[in-house]
Amino acid sequence: MPEQPITTDGRPPQRHLEPVDPPTVPFAIGGMVLWAIAGLVLLLFRHTLSAHGHTDWLWICLAGFLWGFPGWFVMIRHDRHRAARRAARNDQESSSVG
């Protein structure tokens, strides 16, 4: 059994963990789909919503869906930068190893 290195305070050294950096475009599209589905479901009940004074719920769903477009474009840009960061990190690691 190999020995683990121990720090001066008697504990094993902590590993450096990389933060989770998943692709974000699917989250933006998923949010837009959820707002669209909620709006379509509420559209089926528009007469009931109108009778109870809740027609603004339909507008909220529309706004959520439409605000998804700027979010989607921001996430596309984020994913491009994420890919560039990963490529730079991989290039740096391969040049330091070889």
Phi, psi and omega in degrees: 000122181288147179278144176270143176294147182237140179280178183294336179268008174089004179256154175292149180295149180276141178281149176273115181262136177278142178291151178290130181225072183283163173296138187256346180301317179300329178292319179295315180293320178299318177297319178296320179295318179297318178296320180294317179296315179300319179295319180292322177295315179293332178297328177295333183252026186298328179290320177293318178298318180295320180295330181259006177075031182244032180292341179293342178297324177295319178293326178295318178296319178297316179297318178299319178295314182291324177291345176293332180295310175299322177297321179297315180294323176295319180292326175298314179296319179299317180293326176296315178295323178298316179296321179293320178298316180295320179295319179294320179294319178294321177295319180293318179293320181290328179284331180280336180280317187279000000 
